[in-house]
Amino acid sequence: MWTARISQQGQATIPKEVRKILGIKEGEMIAFTQNGENLIIQKATVVLETNESE
């Protein structure tokens, strides 16, 4: 288990080992999903929509 402290600005630093496990690098997005009382953090997948009618 890993822990992080919340700053006055509401920010938390994701521990280096967790970032390595998830393959998260600086500037990348993460996603939060609630599952009951648990919060799931995962690397976000960004999908760009295209307008095929153009």
N, C-alpha and C positions, 0 to 999 in steps of 0.2 A: 504494500500500500504506500502511496505517496501523498504528501500533503503540501499545501501552498497557503501562504498568508495573503489576505485581501488587503490592498493598500487603501488609503483614504479616497483615492479616485475610483475604487471598485475594481482595480486590476489585480490579477494574480499571475505569477510567473509559472509556466508549466515546467516542471522539473526536466533537466536535460535528458535523463534516461527515458522519460515518457515521450519526449519529442523524438528521440532516436527510435523508439519502438514504433511510433506512429509514422515516422518518416516525414516529420514536419520541419520545414525550414523557415527562416525569417521571411516575413512578408506573405506567407501562405495563409489560407483561410482554414478555420476549424469549424465544425458544426456541433451544436449541443442538442441532444434529444432527451426529453424527460420520459422515464419509464417508472411510473409509480413514484416512490420516494428516491429513486436513483437518477443520476444524470449521466448520460453517455456522451463522451467527448470523442470525436473522430475527425480525421482529416476530411475536409470538405471537398467535394467534387463539384467543380464549376462547369455548368453546361450553358453554352452560349446558344441562344435561339437565333435562327436565321429567318428572314422574311423571303420565302421562295417566290413571292409574287413580284418582286422587284426585278 
